[in-house]
Amino acid sequence: MTETPVLTKTDLTNPDLSHFVEKLDDGRARLNLAVEGMTCAACMFEIEGGLGTLPNVTQARANLTAGRVAVEWRDDAVDPAAVVGRLAALGYKAYPFDARRMESEEQQEAKFLLRCLGVAAFAAMNVMLLSVSVWSGNVTDITPEQRDFFHWLSALIALPAVAYAGQPFFRSAMRAVLAGRLNMDVPITLGVLLALALSVFETLNHAEHAYFDSAVMLLAFLLAGRWLDQNMRRRTRAVAANLAALKAETAVKFVGDGEISEVPVAAIRPGDLVLVRPGERIAVDGEVEEGRSEIDQSLVTGETAHVTAERGTLVYAGTLNVVGTLRVRVGAVERGTLLDEVTRLLDRAVEARSHYVRLAERAARLYAPVVHLTALLTLGGWVMAGAGWHQSVVIAIAVLIITCPCALGLAIPAVQVVASGALFRGGVLLASGDAIERLAAVDTVIFDKTGTLTLPEPELVNGDAVDPAVLALAGRLALTSRHPLAAAVARAAGATTPLAGASEEPGQGVLAVVDGEELRLGRPSWCGAEAAAARLAVADPEASVIAFRHGSATAVFAVRQRLRADATAVIAGLRARGLSVEILSGDREAAVSHVARQLGVATARAGATPADKIAHVEALRAAGRTVLMVGDGINDAPALAAADVSLSPVSAAHLTQSASDAVFLGDRLQPVATALDVTRRARRIMTENLWLAVVYNAIAVPVAIAGYATPLVAAVAMSGSSMLVILNALRARAPGRDPPGAGGPDGIDIVRAAPRPI
């Protein structure tokens, strides 16, 4: 197999990026780049705006969560190296995006931030102890020599601590300044460095006050916020390797008359003939030319029952061939397959920009210049008023420190952390930093059926109606099969010893001979139990049927996924909160209709493809609805990403979990309701925290400008406002109670999705 070229950082002096450019179907080209130094919404705006100035670039989208930028242009109209060069001119290092490399570097960055936080916190505690000694000494009997000693001891701790712990801010600020721009780290760096410089100057001149504690405390708080933000973004990153479990690396290709050869998937072309053996995952989209089997395509289409594959049947990459051997004529490989379509839809949906990010972009663009201008005007104003340069500089530094965005920066992350703990106790694991805000705004909840409203493993539902001896014998025979329906029979029977001499009949079932009598387990038609199976299907249309024959006696087993135990109560509770509830499933119409009637859900949509699901979600959003999507299958991943916010059970496929904003644990549906209760309370507290930060700035900034706050007082005020925000955030630990609203209509409207071409 031809390996994808790897571009190292040292190659970027003269990069050849042609191998990494993706040709799109409409004649455009696309390049995905990993970008170092993109830390906030202002960076995203800067990058998108800067790349948009390149001629012939049609789109540039920055993804802060993934740490990458997708750039598109008209084919052959842009040199990819020019894109990297433009980013370098903006102060950002870029290289071709590789998920594994990006994850590794993010882990290293997280460890570095944690070390910096530890150093800053340790230094802050020790310097604060020394400062307390100086404060108390200044009002008692401390000598100037003792005070100077404490100040120099503080400098000995603070200077190396800040030099190490401040690197995340210093590096970012330096890149910005060298690129001729400002970001939020520039005023932070100025405030810290000027506070240290002023402290050293004051110590050299035997002054009563030094501000080493201000600089170190400020840095510790800022690092805590930066680490929380970075950790949240790391957890939400979707790793491309999650698709590896569904993508076959090789396929068995017919290369001559009856001759086969195992070749890389990249060597397969449309029109080739491939062999798919039992238990193998299909590597291509194509049509069965010969053979008969059953295909498990639940992860891709959401269909619970196995699909019979025979001549003329279409099969898809990523699905599993269960029992028989198939010869498949290739229709599409890699690009153009159903699995590729799911991935493409997912990528498109992930690039959508939320309201919160757009709001943050505007705030971030304004923050840095406003802070600098305020401090500069303060300095100039005091100089013009006749104050000396020393006093004017001290006041300007106090303004820089007191306007530090610590309280504002912690207003949201502090609530996120506390609410995340409450959600964890309720069985919900957050994967996205702003999921709390988006969950709180939900007015429409869409559930997938299979594995979401129902439990992921099918169960035998009519075991009580079958003779225990018959069930025990059928269970032993079922142990010899890998079919999920047979596995459900074996679990229900508690079988542990398989029957000896059993064999599998492809596409039919398994058989064995015991004491001269033949035993069969499989298709009702193969076991002579068609009439009983038909009656059972009418009584329970959602159930899948498997039959057992012992001599002339037959038994029919109904297997289906059970509803989660509390599904009915949870759905009723959501409707009582005034939420609109829908079911959107790729499963059969009869199965979806049956579940909708059981739960009292007014609107249910059956037979939906991945494209149908994402289109329905986008239509609801276009109508002004705020959508929560709850699903577990690969086919749900694009819709999960397209929704305003999404949840998936812990049993969901890896890709689905990556596309989700949160994962819930256990076999109950209650965590969905818990998530909405906790987040609604958390959103109220976030709003309160933002107002606290605004009120703090409205009072503290004028005080600092008026010269009534030293850098030390400014640092204390900044820290005090941060502590107030954190204490208020602790109230998010207990879920709130929202008043119930009107429920939905009682009628059931089942809509069969029209087939859509992939």
C-alpha positions in Angstrom: 0.0 0.0 0.0 1.2 3.5 -0.8 1.7 5.4 2.4 0.5 8.9 2.9 3.5 11.2 2.9 4.3 12.8 6.3 5.4 16.4 6.3 7.6 17.3 9.3 8.0 20.8 10.7 11.4 21.1 9.3 10.0 20.6 5.8 8.0 23.8 6.0 10.8 26.0 4.7 10.0 24.8 1.2 6.9 22.7 1.6 5.4 20.5 -1.2 1.8 20.2 -0.1 0.4 18.9 -3.4 0.0 15.4 -1.9 -2.3 16.8 0.8 -4.7 18.7 -1.5 -8.1 17.0 -1.9 -9.8 17.4 -5.2 -13.6 18.1 -4.7 -16.3 17.0 -7.1 -17.2 20.6 -8.2 -13.7 21.4 -9.4 -12.5 23.1 -6.3 -9.5 22.0 -4.1 -9.4 21.7 -0.3 -6.5 21.6 2.1 -6.8 20.8 5.8 -4.1 22.3 8.0 -3.2 21.9 11.7 -2.5 25.4 13.2 -0.4 26.0 16.2 -1.2 29.1 18.4 -4.9 29.3 17.7 -6.2 29.7 21.3 -9.3 31.9 21.1 -12.1 33.1 19.0 -10.1 36.2 18.0 -7.5 33.9 16.5 -10.2 32.2 14.4 -11.4 35.5 13.1 -7.8 36.6 12.3 -7.0 33.4 10.4 -10.2 33.3 8.4 -10.0 37.0 7.5 -6.3 36.7 6.6 -6.7 33.7 4.4 -9.8 35.2 2.8 -7.5 38.0 1.3 -5.7 35.4 -0.8 -6.8 35.6 -4.5 -9.1 32.7 -5.6 -9.6 31.4 -2.1 -13.4 30.6 -1.9 -13.6 29.7 1.8 -11.5 29.4 4.9 -13.0 27.9 8.0 -11.1 27.6 11.3 -12.1 24.9 13.8 -10.9 25.8 17.3 -11.9 22.5 18.8 -10.0 20.4 16.2 -7.1 23.0 16.0 -7.3 23.0 12.2 -8.2 25.2 9.2 -10.0 24.0 6.0 -9.1 26.2 3.0 -10.9 25.8 -0.4 -10.1 27.4 -3.7 -10.7 27.0 -7.4 -8.7 24.1 -8.7 -5.1 24.8 -9.5 -5.6 28.5 -8.8 -3.7 28.7 -5.5 -0.3 27.3 -4.5 -0.9 25.4 -1.2 2.5 26.8 0.0 1.0 30.3 -0.2 -1.6 29.3 2.3 1.0 28.2 4.8 3.0 31.3 4.1 0.0 33.5 4.7 -0.6 31.8 8.1 3.1 32.3 9.0 2.8 36.0 8.2 -0.1 36.1 10.6 2.0 34.5 13.3 0.7 30.9 13.1 2.7 27.8 12.3 0.7 25.4 10.0 1.3 21.9 8.6 -1.0 19.2 7.0 -3.6 18.0 9.5 -3.0 14.5 10.9 -5.4 13.5 13.7 -2.9 11.2 15.5 -0.1 13.8 15.5 -2.5 16.5 16.5 -3.8 14.4 19.4 -0.2 13.7 20.6 0.7 17.3 20.5 -2.4 18.3 22.3 -1.6 15.8 25.1 1.9 17.3 25.4 0.4 20.8 25.5 -2.1 19.8 28.2 0.7 18.4 30.4 2.8 21.6 29.9 -0.1 23.8 30.9 -0.7 21.7 34.0 3.0 22.0 34.9 2.8 25.8 34.4 -0.3 25.9 36.6 1.4 23.9 39.4 4.5 26.2 39.3 2.4 29.4 39.4 0.1 28.1 42.1 3.0 27.0 44.3 4.8 30.3 43.8 1.6 32.3 44.4 1.0 30.6 47.8 4.6 31.2 49.0 4.8 34.8 47.7 1.5 35.6 49.3 2.8 34.3 52.7 5.8 36.6 52.4 3.5 39.5 51.4 1.3 39.0 54.4 4.4 39.2 56.6 5.4 42.5 54.9 1.8 43.9 55.3 1.6 43.0 58.9 5.2 44.3 59.5 4.4 47.7 57.9 1.9 48.4 60.6 4.0 47.0 63.4 7.8 47.0 63.9 9.4 45.6 60.7 12.7 47.2 59.8 13.5 48.4 56.3 16.2 45.7 56.0 13.7 42.9 56.9 11.2 44.3 54.4 13.8 44.4 51.7 14.8 40.8 52.5 11.2 39.6 52.2 10.9 41.5 48.9 14.0 40.0 47.5 12.9 36.6 48.7 9.6 37.1 46.9 11.5 38.1 43.7 13.7 35.0 44.0 10.5 32.9 43.9 8.4 35.0 41.5 10.8 35.8 38.7 11.8 32.2 37.7 8.2 31.0 38.4 6.8 33.6 36.0 9.5 33.0 33.4 8.5 29.3 33.3 4.7 29.5 34.0 4.1 32.5 31.8 5.3 30.8 28.6 1.9 30.0 27.2 0.9 33.7 27.2 4.4 35.1 26.4 4.8 32.9 23.3 1.3 33.7 22.0 1.8 37.5 22.6 5.2 37.5 20.9 3.8 35.8 17.8 1.0 38.3 17.7 3.2 41.3 18.1 5.8 40.1 15.5 2.9 39.6 13.1 1.7 43.1 13.7 -1.5 42.3 15.5 -3.0 42.1 19.0 -4.6 39.3 20.9 -5.9 38.7 24.4 -2.5 37.5 25.6 -0.8 40.8 24.8 -2.3 42.8 27.7 -1.9 39.8 30.0 1.8 39.6 29.2 2.2 43.4 29.6 0.4 43.4 32.9 2.5 40.6 34.3 5.9 41.8 33.0 5.2 45.5 34.0 4.1 44.4 37.5 7.3 42.4 37.9 9.5 45.2 36.5 7.8 47.7 38.8 8.3 45.4 41.8 12.0 45.0 41.1 12.3 48.8 40.7 10.5 49.4 44.0 12.6 46.8 45.8 15.8 48.3 44.5 14.6 51.7 45.9 13.6 50.2 49.3 9.9 51.0 48.8 7.3 49.8 51.2 5.3 47.9 48.5 6.2 45.4 45.8 3.8 43.6 43.6 5.3 40.2 43.0 2.2 38.6 44.5 0.0 40.4 42.1 1.9 39.1 39.0 2.1 35.5 40.2 -1.5 35.3 41.5 -2.7 36.8 38.2 -0.8 34.2 36.2 -2.1 31.3 38.4 -5.7 32.3 37.8 -5.2 32.8 34.1 -3.5 29.5 33.7 -6.4 27.7 35.5 -8.8 29.2 33.0 -6.6 28.4 30.0 -6.1 24.7 31.2 -9.9 24.3 31.7 -10.6 25.6 28.2 -7.8 23.5 26.5 -8.9 20.4 28.4 -12.5 20.8 27.2 -11.4 21.3 23.6 -9.2 18.2 23.8 -12.0 16.1 25.0 -14.4 17.1 22.2 -11.9 16.5 19.4 -13.2 13.8 17.0 -10.3 11.5 16.2 -10.2 10.2 12.6 -9.0 6.8 13.9 -12.6 6.2 15.1 -13.5 5.2 11.6 -10.8 2.6 11.4 -13.0 -0.1 12.9 -15.3 0.2 9.9 -12.8 0.7 7.1 -11.2 -2.4 5.8 -7.5 -1.9 4.8 -7.5 -4.8 2.3 -9.8 -6.7 0.1 -9.7 -10.1 -1.7 -9.8 -9.4 -5.4 -10.3 -11.8 -8.3 -7.2 -11.3 -10.6 -7.9 -14.2 -13.1 -10.1 -17.2 -13.7 -10.7 -18.3 -10.2 -7.5 -16.8 -8.9 -7.7 -14.4 -6.0 -5.2 -12.0 -4.3 -5.4 -9.9 -1.2 -4.7 -6.3 -2.2 -4.9 -2.9 -0.5 -8.2 -1.2 -0.8 -6.5 1.6 -2.7 -5.7 -0.8 -5.5 -9.4 -1.7 -6.0 -11.3 0.0 -8.8 -15.0 0.3 -9.8 -15.9 -2.8 -11.9 -13.5 -5.2 -10.0 -14.8 -8.4 -8.5 -14.1 -9.0 -4.9 -14.6 -11.9 -2.5 -16.2 -11.3 0.9 -16.0 -14.2 3.3 -18.1 -14.8 6.5 -17.2 -12.6 9.4 -15.4 -10.0 7.2 -16.3 -6.3 7.0 -17.2 -5.3 3.4 -14.6 -2.8 2.0 -16.5 -1.4 -0.9 -20.0 -0.4 -2.1 -21.2 -2.7 -4.8 -23.7 -5.3 -6.0 -23.7 -9.0 -5.2 -23.1 -11.2 -8.3 -22.9 -14.6 -6.6 -23.6 -16.1 -3.2 -26.1 -15.7 -0.4 -25.6 -14.4 3.1 -26.9 -12.0 5.7 -25.5 -8.5 6.2 -25.3 -6.7 9.5 -25.6 -3.0 8.5 -27.0 -1.7 11.7 -24.0 0.6 12.4 -24.4 2.3 9.0 -28.1 2.4 8.3 -29.7 1.9 11.7 -31.6 -1.2 10.5 -31.8 -3.7 13.3 -32.7 -6.8 11.3 -30.0 -8.5 9.2 -30.5 -7.9 5.5 -30.5 -11.0 3.1 -27.8 -10.5 0.5 -28.1 -12.4 -2.8 -27.6 -11.8 -6.5 -28.5 -8.1 -7.3 -28.4 -6.9 -3.6 -26.6 -3.7 -3.0 -24.0 -3.8 -0.2 -22.1 -1.0 1.5 -18.6 -0.4 2.8 -18.4 -0.8 6.6 -21.2 -3.4 6.9 -20.5 -6.9 8.1 -21.0 -10.1 6.2 -22.4 -12.5 8.8 -22.7 -16.1 7.4 -22.1 -16.8 3.7 -19.5 -16.1 1.0 -20.3 -13.4 -1.5 -18.8 -12.2 -4.8 -19.3 -8.4 -5.1 -18.9 -6.3 -8.2 -17.4 -3.0 -7.0 -19.3 0.2 -7.5 -17.4 2.6 -5.3 -14.2 2.4 -3.2 -13.2 4.9 -0.4 -14.6 8.1 -2.0 -18.2 7.9 -3.0 -19.1 5.0 -0.6 -22.0 5.3 1.9 -19.4 5.4 4.7 -17.6 8.2 2.9 -20.9 10.1 2.6 -21.5 9.8 6.3 -18.0 11.2 7.0 -18.4 14.0 4.5 -21.8 15.0 6.0 -20.2 14.9 9.5 -17.3 17.2 8.4 -19.7 19.6 6.9 -21.9 19.8 10.0 -19.0 20.1 12.4 -17.8 23.3 10.6 -21.1 25.0 11.4 -20.4 28.0 13.7 -22.5 28.3 16.8 -24.1 31.6 18.1 -21.8 31.5 21.1 -18.6 31.3 19.1 -19.7 34.2 16.9 -20.5 36.2 20.1 -17.1 35.3 21.5 -15.4 36.5 18.2 -16.9 39.9 18.5 -16.0 40.3 22.2 -12.5 39.0 21.6 -11.8 41.4 18.8 -12.8 44.3 21.0 -11.1 43.3 24.3 -7.3 43.7 23.6 -7.4 47.2 21.9 -9.9 48.5 24.5 -7.6 47.4 27.4 -4.5 48.9 25.9 -6.2 52.1 25.0 -7.7 52.5 28.5 -4.3 51.9 30.1 -2.5 54.3 27.7 -5.1 57.0 28.1 -4.8 56.6 31.9 -1.0 57.0 31.7 -1.3 60.1 29.5 -4.1 61.6 31.5 -2.2 61.4 34.8 1.0 62.8 33.2 -1.0 65.7 31.8 -2.6 66.2 35.2 0.9 66.8 36.6 1.6 63.5 38.3 5.1 62.1 38.0 6.0 59.3 35.6 6.4 56.9 38.5 2.9 57.4 39.8 1.4 57.5 36.3 3.0 54.2 35.4 1.9 52.5 38.7 -1.7 53.6 38.0 -1.5 52.4 34.4 -0.2 49.0 35.5 -3.1 48.8 38.0 -5.5 49.5 35.2 -4.0 46.7 33.1 -4.2 44.2 36.0 -7.7 45.2 37.2 -9.1 44.9 33.7 -7.6 41.4 33.3 -10.4 39.1 32.0 -10.0 36.6 34.8 -13.5 37.0 36.3 -14.9 37.2 32.8 -12.8 34.3 31.6 -13.9 32.1 34.6 -17.5 33.1 34.5 -18.4 30.4 32.0 -15.6 27.7 32.6 -16.2 27.7 36.4 -19.9 26.9 35.9 -19.0 24.3 33.2 -16.7 22.5 35.7 -19.3 22.4 38.5 -22.2 21.5 36.2 -20.0 18.9 34.6 -19.6 17.3 38.0 -23.4 17.4 38.6 -24.0 15.9 35.2 -21.4 13.2 35.9 -23.3 12.2 39.1 -26.4 12.1 36.9 -24.8 9.8 34.4 -23.8 12.3 31.7 -20.3 12.9 30.5 -19.7 16.2 28.7 -17.4 16.2 25.6 -17.9 19.8 24.5 -17.1 23.0 26.4 -20.2 25.0 25.4 -22.7 22.0 25.4 -24.1 23.3 28.7 -25.3 26.6 27.1 -26.7 24.8 24.1 -28.5 22.1 26.1 -30.1 24.8 28.2 -31.6 26.4 25.0 -33.2 23.3 23.6 -36.9 23.3 22.6 -37.0 20.2 20.4 -35.6 16.7 21.2 -35.2 14.2 18.4 -34.5 10.6 19.4 -33.1 7.8 17.2 -34.9 4.5 18.0 -32.5 1.7 17.7 -30.0 1.6 20.6 -31.3 4.9 22.0 -34.9 4.6 23.0 -34.2 0.8 23.1 -31.4 -1.1 24.7 -28.5 -1.9 22.4 -28.6 -5.7 22.8 -31.7 -7.6 21.5 -33.5 -9.8 24.0 -35.8 -12.8 23.8 -39.3 -11.4 24.6 -41.5 -14.6 24.5 -39.2 -16.9 26.5 -42.0 -17.5 29.1 -44.3 -19.0 26.4 -41.7 -21.6 25.4 -41.1 -24.9 27.2 -38.0 -24.6 29.4 -36.5 -27.8 28.0 -37.0 -26.7 24.5 -35.5 -23.3 25.3 -32.5 -25.0 26.9 -31.8 -27.2 23.9 -32.3 -24.3 21.5 -29.9 -22.3 23.6 -27.1 -24.9 23.3 -27.5 -25.0 19.5 -27.6 -21.2 19.4 -24.1 -21.1 21.0 -22.7 -22.5 17.8 -23.8 -19.5 15.7 -22.6 -15.9 15.7 -25.9 -14.5 14.6 -27.2 -11.9 17.0 -30.7 -13.5 17.2 -29.1 -16.8 18.1 -27.0 -15.0 20.7 -30.2 -13.6 22.3 -31.7 -17.1 22.5 -28.5 -18.4 24.1 -28.5 -15.6 26.7 -32.1 -16.2 27.5 -31.5 -19.9 28.0 -28.4 -19.4 30.0 -26.6 -21.9 27.8 -22.9 -22.5 28.4 -22.3 -25.9 26.6 -22.7 -25.9 22.8 -24.0 -29.0 21.0 -21.2 -31.1 19.4 -21.2 -31.6 15.7 -23.3 -28.6 14.8 -22.8 -27.0 11.3 -23.9 -23.8 9.7 -26.1 -23.6 6.6 -25.2 -20.3 4.9 -28.2 -17.9 4.9 -30.4 -20.4 6.7 -29.2 -21.2 10.2 -27.4 -24.0 12.2 -28.2 -27.6 12.6 -27.1 -30.6 14.6 -28.1 -34.2 15.1 -28.8 -35.4 18.7 -29.9 -39.0 19.4 -30.7 -39.5 15.8 -33.0 -36.5 15.6 -32.2 -33.4 13.6 -32.2 -30.0 15.4 -32.4 -26.7 13.4 -32.3 -23.1 14.5 -32.7 -20.3 11.9 -35.1 -19.0 9.3 -38.8 -20.0 10.0 -39.1 -21.3 6.4 -36.0 -23.5 6.9 -37.5 -24.9 10.1 -41.0 -25.3 8.8 -42.5 -22.7 11.2 -43.7 -20.0 8.7 -47.3 -19.9 9.9 -46.3 -19.5 13.6 -43.8 -16.8 12.6 -46.4 -14.9 10.6 -48.8 -14.9 13.6 -46.0 -13.7 15.9 -45.0 -10.9 13.5 -48.6 -9.6 13.4 -48.7 -9.6 17.2 -45.3 -7.9 17.6 -44.3 -6.1 14.4 -41.1 -4.8 15.8 -39.8 -8.2 16.7 -37.3 -10.3 14.6 -38.2 -14.0 14.5 -36.0 -17.0 14.7 -37.4 -20.6 14.7 -36.3 -23.9 16.3 -37.1 -27.4 15.1 -36.6 -30.6 17.0 -37.7 -33.6 15.0 -41.3 -32.6 14.0 -41.8 -30.2 16.9 -41.2 -26.5 16.3 -41.0 -23.3 18.4 -40.7 -19.7 17.3 -38.7 -17.1 19.3 -39.4 -13.3 19.2 -36.3 -11.2 19.6 -36.2 -7.5 19.8 -34.6 -4.6 21.5 -36.6 -3.6 24.6 -37.4 0.0 25.4 -35.3 1.5 28.1 -37.1 0.9 31.4 -37.9 4.6 32.0 -38.3 5.7 28.4 -42.1 6.3 28.8 -41.7 8.4 31.9 -38.8 10.4 30.5 -40.6 11.2 27.3 -43.6 12.3 29.3 -41.4 14.5 31.5 -39.8 16.2 28.5 -43.2 17.0 27.0 -44.3 18.3 30.4 -41.3 20.7 30.2 -42.8 22.1 27.0 -40.4 20.4 24.7 -41.3 19.0 21.3 -40.3 15.3 21.0 -39.8 13.4 17.8 -38.4 10.0 16.6 -36.1 10.0 13.6 -34.9 6.5 12.7 -33.5 4.4 9.8 -35.4 1.4 11.0 -38.6 -0.2 9.5 -41.8 1.8 9.5 -43.7 -0.9 11.6 -41.0 -0.9 14.2 -40.8 2.9 14.5 -44.6 3.2 14.6 -44.9 0.6 17.4 -42.4 2.5 19.6 -44.0 5.8 18.9 -47.4 4.5 20.0 -45.9 3.0 23.2 -44.2 6.3 24.1 -46.9 8.7 23.0 -44.6 10.5 20.6 -46.6 12.6 18.1 -44.2 12.7 15.2 -42.0 9.8 14.1 -40.0 9.4 10.8 -39.0 6.0 9.6 -36.5 4.7 7.0 -34.3 7.9 7.2 -30.9 7.8 5.6 -28.0 9.8 7.0 -28.7 12.5 4.5 -32.4 12.5 5.4 -31.6 12.9 9.1 -29.2 15.8 8.6 -31.7 17.5 6.2 -34.5 17.2 8.8 -32.4 18.6 11.6 -31.3 21.5 9.4 -34.9 22.2 8.4 -36.0 22.4 12.0 -33.1 24.8 12.8 -34.0 26.9 9.8 -37.5 27.2 11.2 -36.0 28.6 14.4 -36.0 25.5 16.6 -33.1 24.6 18.9 -32.6 20.9 18.4 -31.2 18.2 20.7 -30.4 15.0 18.8 -30.0 11.8 20.7 -28.6 8.8 18.7 -26.2 6.0 18.8 -25.4 4.7 15.2 -22.9 5.7 12.6 -25.8 6.9 10.5 -26.7 9.3 13.3 -23.3 11.0 13.4 -24.0 13.7 10.8 -27.3 14.6 12.3 -25.7 14.7 15.8 -23.1 17.1 14.5 -25.7 19.2 12.6 -28.0 19.6 15.6 -27.5 22.5 18.0 -26.5 20.0 20.7 -26.3 16.2 20.8 -26.2 13.2 23.2 -25.4 9.6 22.6 -25.4 6.5 24.9 -22.1 5.1 26.1 -22.9 2.0 23.9 -22.8 4.1 20.8 -20.2 3.7 18.0 -16.9 5.6 18.5 -17.6 8.0 15.6 -21.0 8.8 17.0 -19.6 9.6 20.4 -17.0 11.8 18.8 -19.8 13.7 17.0 -21.8 14.1 20.3 -21.5 16.9 22.8 -22.2 14.5 25.7 -22.5 10.8 26.4 -24.9 9.2 28.9 -24.2 6.1 30.9 -26.4 3.1 31.9 -29.5 1.5 30.6 -31.9 4.3 31.6 -33.0 7.4 29.6 -33.2 9.6 32.7 -29.7 11.2 32.1 -31.3 13.0 29.1 -33.8 14.8 31.4 -31.1 15.3 34.0 -28.9 17.0 31.4 -31.6 19.5 30.5 -32.4 20.2 34.2 -28.8 20.8 35.2 -27.9 22.9 32.1 -30.9 25.2 32.4 -29.8 26.0 36.0 -26.2 26.3 34.9 -27.2 28.8 32.1 -28.9 31.0 34.6 -25.8 31.0 36.8 -23.6 31.7 33.8 -25.7 34.8 33.1 -25.3 35.9 36.7 -21.6 35.4 36.6 -21.3 37.5 33.4 -23.2 40.3 35.1 -21.0 40.0 38.2 -18.0 40.4 35.9 -19.6 43.4 34.2 -20.5 45.1 37.5 -17.0 44.4 38.8 -15.4 46.1 35.8 -17.9 49.0 35.9 -16.8 49.7 39.5 -13.2 48.6 39.6 -11.9 50.2 36.3 -13.0 53.8 37.2 -11.5 53.3 40.7 -8.2 52.2 39.1 -8.2 55.0 36.6 -8.8 57.5 39.4 -5.6 56.3 41.1 -7.2 54.7 44.2 -6.0 51.2 43.4 -2.3 50.1 43.6 -1.2 47.1 41.5 -1.6 45.0 44.6 -5.1 46.3 45.3 -5.9 45.6 41.6 -4.6 42.1 41.9 -6.6 41.5 45.1 -9.8 43.0 43.4 -9.2 40.9 40.4 -8.8 37.7 42.5 -11.7 38.6 44.7 -14.0 39.0 41.7 -12.8 35.6 40.4 -13.5 34.0 43.7 -17.0 35.5 43.8 -17.6 34.1 40.3 -16.3 30.6 41.4 -18.5 30.6 44.6 -21.5 31.5 42.6 -20.7 28.8 40.1 -20.8 26.2 43.0 -24.5 26.7 43.0 -24.7 24.7 39.8 -24.1 21.5 41.7 -27.8 21.0 42.4 -30.2 20.6 39.4 -33.0 23.1 39.3 -36.7 22.5 38.8 -38.3 24.0 35.7 -42.1 24.6 35.6 -43.9 22.0 33.4 -45.3 23.2 30.2 -48.0 22.0 27.9 -47.7 18.5 26.3 -47.8 17.7 22.7 -50.7 16.3 20.7 -51.8 12.7 21.3 -52.1 11.6 17.6 -49.3 9.6 16.0 -48.0 10.9 12.6 -45.6 8.3 11.1 -43.7 9.6 8.1 -41.9 7.2 5.7 -38.7 8.9 4.5 -38.4 9.0 0.7 -35.3 7.2 -0.5 -32.5 9.5 -1.4 -29.5 8.7 -3.5 -26.1 8.7 -1.8 
